[in-house]
Amino acid sequence: MSQRVLVVDDEEGVRRTIDKVLSLEGFKVTTVSDGNRALRILDGDVFDLLVVDIYMPDLDGIGLMRELRRRQDSTPVLAVSGGGESPHAFDSQGALAVARAFGAAVLPKPFTVDELLDGVRRALNGGAAP
């Protein structure tokens, strides 16, 4: 059975790219554009991994991870960020450090296909991505 990945990113091009790369690797991928949509899906579905952008409108990646931990949801998270606007305004490295504090593996944007696949594998195996 394929591992299921929920990709949460407000940039349509990023969502499509991650979807294509992971689908070609045999993952079953679902994509959404913000944390609120992700929470609605997670209310009725289970995933093996969440790939979450930090900076998004509405509910951003930090807020999503905070809510997941409040719910005691232990789904592995790979947090990605290249910087942006957020109520949790940090530079991308600061935001990724906060994501690490929530137990997420991290991957700075931009990333290569190989870096994405490595980050996904590490997150699924409980390790931290660089």
Secondary structure as GFF3:
##gff-version 3
##sequence-region A 1 130
A	DSSP	beta_strand	4	8	.	.	.	ID=ss1
A	DSSP	alpha_helix	12	24	.	.	.	ID=ss2
A	DSSP	beta_strand	28	32	.	.	.	ID=ss3
A	DSSP	alpha_helix	35	42	.	.	.	ID=ss4
A	DSSP	beta_strand	49	53	.	.	.	ID=ss5
A	DSSP	alpha_helix	61	70	.	.	.	ID=ss6
A	DSSP	beta_strand	77	81	.	.	.	ID=ss7
A	DSSP	alpha_helix	92	101	.	.	.	ID=ss8
A	DSSP	beta_strand	105	108	.	.	.	ID=ss9
A	DSSP	alpha_helix	113	124	.	.	.	ID=ss10
###
